[in-house]
């Protein structure tokens, strides 16, 4: 798992092991494991090194934006717990912190993380980003908005409409920093009906090719595979409004716009009805100046050039392992 941070025209990834040399620098703080909670600590270290979000909490900007009435939120308690942890990591002189209070709060709202067994780092991060968003959502009363297909309208018009509608219901520091926009195109194989929709996303989940020779894969090739057209399976068909029946349509994802911070999740776990496995394909990507502009459809957006700031990595197989993270200052 990695995250991309974009500011001043540039973006960056994020991870958890800090390469800073001086012990006196803020943020150079370890997190002690509470059982097998390295998955949580790795995600937290990644997120804490996303500078615009950390600054938002360290300067107490969150206090004026806590939404305790949001039925989708957690009464502001996740935001407050995370703020307290960030302040311990960045404002104290401790060499490490035990995130017990934060873990307790997470376990209250997400029971799957309440124990001390190993869990998935990406799932924890996804929960945390969503929880922080809803706890800090500036929209107090979400309006009802009907979904509308493109209906032949230009992409830029439909995309702007989708993003505007998204912000009418979702307006937080998480949206400001982490949210981008997908373009999804479905084509009916029988009547050729084309359905185009634009949907917001908080992180990219990219597929990996199943190679047996451990050939190194270039990161941009993972994005290329993500944007490749595919045919829907017989168990997940699309209902064509013209044919009035379910069809195995072709589907294609494109990136319309990318956020300031781009979180990337590599799908290293493969499942089917008979077995599951971890893909150990090596992925090579640069630490500096990763240009992904060629994959972005919006001609007015970009350039999208990212620097790696952190990586959360799982060592081991399906039966167990260990999560670590690496931090690259920018």
C-alpha positions in Angstrom: 0.0 0.0 0.0 1.3 3.5 -0.8 -0.1 7.0 -0.9 0.5 9.9 -3.2 0.6 13.5 -2.0 0.0 16.4 -4.4 0.9 20.0 -3.6 2.4 22.8 -5.6 1.8 20.8 -8.8 3.5 17.7 -7.3 2.2 14.6 -5.6 3.8 12.0 -3.2 3.4 8.4 -1.9 3.3 7.6 1.8 4.7 4.8 4.2 5.7 4.2 7.7 9.4 3.7 8.5 11.1 7.1 8.9 14.5 7.6 7.3 15.1 10.9 9.0 18.5 10.9 10.7 18.0 13.2 13.6 16.1 12.1 16.7 15.3 15.7 17.4 13.0 16.1 14.4 9.2 16.1 15.0 7.4 13.0 13.9 10.3 10.7 14.4 8.3 8.5 16.8 7.7 4.8 16.9 4.4 3.0 17.7 4.6 0.0 20.0 2.7 -3.1 19.0 -0.3 -4.1 21.1 -0.3 -7.8 20.2 -0.2 -8.3 16.5 -1.1 -4.7 15.6 1.7 -3.9 13.3 -0.9 -3.6 10.5 -2.4 -0.7 12.3 0.8 1.0 13.2 2.1 0.7 9.7 -1.0 2.5 8.3 -0.9 5.1 11.0 2.8 5.9 10.3 1.9 6.3 6.6 -1.0 8.6 7.3 0.9 10.7 9.9 3.5 11.5 7.4 1.0 13.1 5.0 2.0 16.7 5.9 -1.2 18.6 5.0 -3.4 16.3 7.1 -1.0 16.3 10.0 -0.7 20.1 10.0 -4.5 20.2 10.0 -4.6 18.3 13.3 -1.6 19.8 14.9 -3.0 23.4 14.4 -6.4 22.3 15.8 -8.3 23.2 12.6 -10.3 20.0 13.1 -12.0 21.3 16.3 -14.2 23.8 14.4 -15.2 21.1 11.9 -16.2 18.1 14.1 -19.6 16.9 13.1 -21.1 15.1 16.0 -24.6 14.8 14.5 -23.7 12.9 11.4 -25.4 9.5 11.5 -22.7 8.1 9.3 -20.0 9.4 11.6 -18.7 8.4 15.0 -19.7 11.5 17.0 -16.3 13.0 16.4 -14.6 10.5 18.6 -12.4 8.9 15.9 -11.3 12.4 14.8 -10.4 13.3 18.3 -8.6 10.1 19.0 -6.5 10.4 15.9 -5.8 14.1 16.7 -4.5 13.1 20.2 -2.3 10.4 18.7 -0.8 12.7 16.0 0.0 15.3 18.7 1.7 12.6 20.8 3.8 11.5 17.8 4.7 15.0 16.5 4.7 17.3 19.6 6.2 15.1 22.4 9.8 14.1 22.9 9.0 10.4 23.3 10.8 8.0 21.1 7.7 5.8 20.8 4.0 5.9 21.7 1.6 3.1 22.6 -1.6 3.8 20.7 -3.9 2.1 23.2 -6.6 4.8 23.4 -6.8 5.1 19.6 -7.1 1.3 19.2 -9.8 1.2 21.8 -11.9 3.8 20.0 -11.4 2.1 16.7 -12.5 -1.2 18.2 -15.7 0.4 19.5 -16.8 1.4 16.1 -15.2 -1.4 14.0 -15.4 -4.6 16.1 -13.2 -6.5 13.5 -10.3 -4.4 14.8 -11.1 -4.8 18.5 -8.9 -7.8 19.2 -5.1 -8.2 19.0 -4.8 -10.5 16.0 -3.3 -9.6 12.7 -5.6 -7.7 10.3 -5.3 -6.0 6.9 -3.5 -2.7 6.9 -5.4 -1.4 3.9 -8.7 -2.2 5.5 -7.7 -0.3 8.6 -6.6 2.7 6.5 -9.9 2.7 4.5 -11.9 2.6 7.7 -9.9 5.4 9.2 -10.1 7.7 6.1 -13.9 7.1 5.9 -14.3 7.7 9.7 -12.3 10.9 9.7 -14.2 12.1 6.7 -17.6 11.5 8.3 -16.5 12.9 11.7 -15.2 16.1 9.9 -17.9 16.4 7.2 -18.8 20.1 6.9 -22.2 19.2 5.5 -24.6 19.1 8.4 -27.7 18.1 6.3 -27.0 16.1 3.1 -29.4 16.9 0.3 -31.0 14.2 -1.8 -29.5 14.0 -5.3 -30.8 11.8 -8.0 -28.2 9.9 -10.0 -28.1 10.8 -13.7 -26.4 9.1 -16.6 -24.3 11.0 -19.2 -27.0 10.6 -21.8 -24.6 11.7 -24.6 -23.5 14.9 -22.8 -19.8 15.9 -23.0 -17.5 14.3 -20.4 -16.4 17.5 -18.9 -20.0 18.6 -18.2 -20.9 15.2 -16.7 -17.7 15.1 -14.6 -18.2 18.6 -13.2 -21.8 17.7 -12.3 -20.7 14.5 -10.5 -18.0 16.3 -8.6 -20.3 19.2 -7.6 -22.9 16.7 -6.4 -20.3 14.8 -4.5 -19.1 18.0 -2.7 -22.7 18.9 -1.8 -22.9 15.8 0.4 -19.2 15.3 1.2 -17.1 18.2 2.2 -14.2 17.5 4.5 -10.4 17.8 4.8 -10.3 14.1 3.6 -12.2 15.0 0.4 -9.9 18.1 0.0 -6.8 16.0 0.1 -7.6 12.4 -0.9 -10.6 12.2 -3.3 -10.4 11.9 -7.0 -12.8 11.0 -9.8 -13.2 7.8 -11.9 -14.8 7.6 -15.3 -16.7 4.3 -15.8 -17.9 3.3 -19.3 -20.3 0.3 -19.8 -21.3 -0.9 -23.3 -24.2 -3.3 -23.9 -23.1 -6.2 -26.3 -26.6 -6.5 -27.7 -27.9 -3.0 -28.4 -24.6 -1.0 -28.0 -26.1 1.2 -25.3 -23.2 3.2 -23.8 -23.5 4.3 -20.1 -20.9 6.7 -18.8 -20.8 7.7 -15.1 -18.3 9.5 -12.9 -17.7 8.3 -9.4 -15.4 9.7 -6.6 -12.7 7.5 -5.0 -10.5 7.8 -2.0 -7.8 5.3 -3.1 -6.8 3.3 -6.1 -6.8 -0.5 -5.9 -4.6 -1.7 -8.7 -4.3 -5.3 -10.1 -1.1 -7.2 -10.5 -0.4 -9.6 -13.3 0.0 -13.2 -12.1 3.5 -13.9 -13.4 5.3 -17.1 -12.4 8.9 -15.9 -13.3 8.9 -13.1 -10.7 9.5 -10.6 -13.5 9.6 -7.1 -12.2 6.5 -5.1 -13.0 6.7 -1.4 -13.7 4.2 0.6 -11.6 2.7 2.4 -14.7 1.9 -1.1 -16.1 -0.4 -1.7 -13.1 -2.3 1.5 -13.9 -2.5 0.4 -17.5 -4.0 -3.0 -16.5 -6.5 -1.2 -14.3 -7.7 0.9 -17.2 -8.0 -2.1 -19.6 -11.4 -2.9 -20.9 -13.0 -6.1 -19.5 -16.2 -8.1 -20.0 -18.4 -8.5 -16.9 -18.7 -12.1 -15.6 -22.0 -14.1 -15.7 -22.4 -13.6 -12.0 -22.1 -9.8 -12.0 -24.0 -8.6 -15.2 -25.2 -5.0 -15.8 -28.8 -4.2 -16.3 -29.2 -2.5 -19.6 -32.0 0.2 -19.5 -32.6 -0.2 -23.2 -32.8 -4.0 -23.5 -34.5 -4.1 -20.1 -32.4 -7.1 -19.0 -29.1 -8.0 -17.5 -26.1 -8.2 -19.9 -22.5 -9.2 -19.8 -21.4 -5.7 -20.8 -17.9 -4.5 -21.4 -16.6 -2.2 -18.7 -13.7 0.2 -18.6 -12.4 2.4 -15.9 -10.5 5.6 -16.6 -9.0 8.2 -14.3 -10.6 11.6 -14.8 -8.9 13.5 -12.0 -6.4 12.6 -9.3 -6.3 14.1 -5.8 -3.5 15.9 -3.9 -2.8 12.7 -2.0 -3.2 9.5 -4.0 -3.4 6.4 -1.9 -2.5 3.3 -4.0 -3.3 -0.3 -2.9 -1.8 -3.2 -4.8 -4.0 -6.3 -5.0 -1.5 -8.8 -3.7 -4.1 -11.3 -2.5 -5.9 -13.5 -5.1 -9.0 -15.4 -4.4 -11.2 -17.9 -6.3 -13.7 -20.6 -5.3 -11.0 -23.2 -4.7 -7.9 -21.4 -3.4 -6.4 -18.1 -2.3 -2.8 -17.0 -2.6 -0.5 -14.0 -2.3 1.0 -12.5 -5.4 4.7 -11.8 -5.0 5.3 -9.9 -8.2 7.9 -7.3 -7.8 6.8 -3.8 -8.6 9.3 -1.1 -9.5 8.4 2.6 -9.2 10.5 5.7 -8.8 10.9 7.6 -5.6 10.8 10.9 -7.4 8.9 12.3 -10.4 6.4 9.6 -11.2 4.4 11.0 -14.0 0.9 9.5 -14.5 -0.6 12.3 -16.5 -1.0 10.0 -19.6 -3.6 8.0 -17.7 -5.8 11.0 -16.8 -8.7 11.8 -19.2 -9.4 15.3 -18.2 -7.4 17.5 -20.7 -7.6 20.5 -18.3 -6.1 18.7 -15.3 -2.6 18.0 -14.3 0.2 17.6 -14.7 0.2 14.7 -12.3 3.7 14.1 -11.1 4.2 12.3 -7.8 7.0 11.7 -5.3 7.0 8.7 -3.1 6.7 9.6 0.6 5.8 6.2 2.2 5.0 2.5 1.6 3.3 0.0 3.9 4.5 -3.5 3.1 3.3 -6.9 4.2 6.0 -9.6 4.6 4.9 -13.2 4.7 2.1 -15.3 3.2 -1.6 -16.0 3.7 -1.1 -17.6 7.0 0.6 -14.7 8.7 3.4 -12.2 8.4 4.4 -8.7 9.5 3.7 -5.2 8.3 6.3 -2.5 8.0 6.4 0.9 6.4 9.1 3.1 4.9 9.1 6.9 4.9 10.8 9.1 2.2 11.1 12.8 3.2 10.1 15.2 0.5 
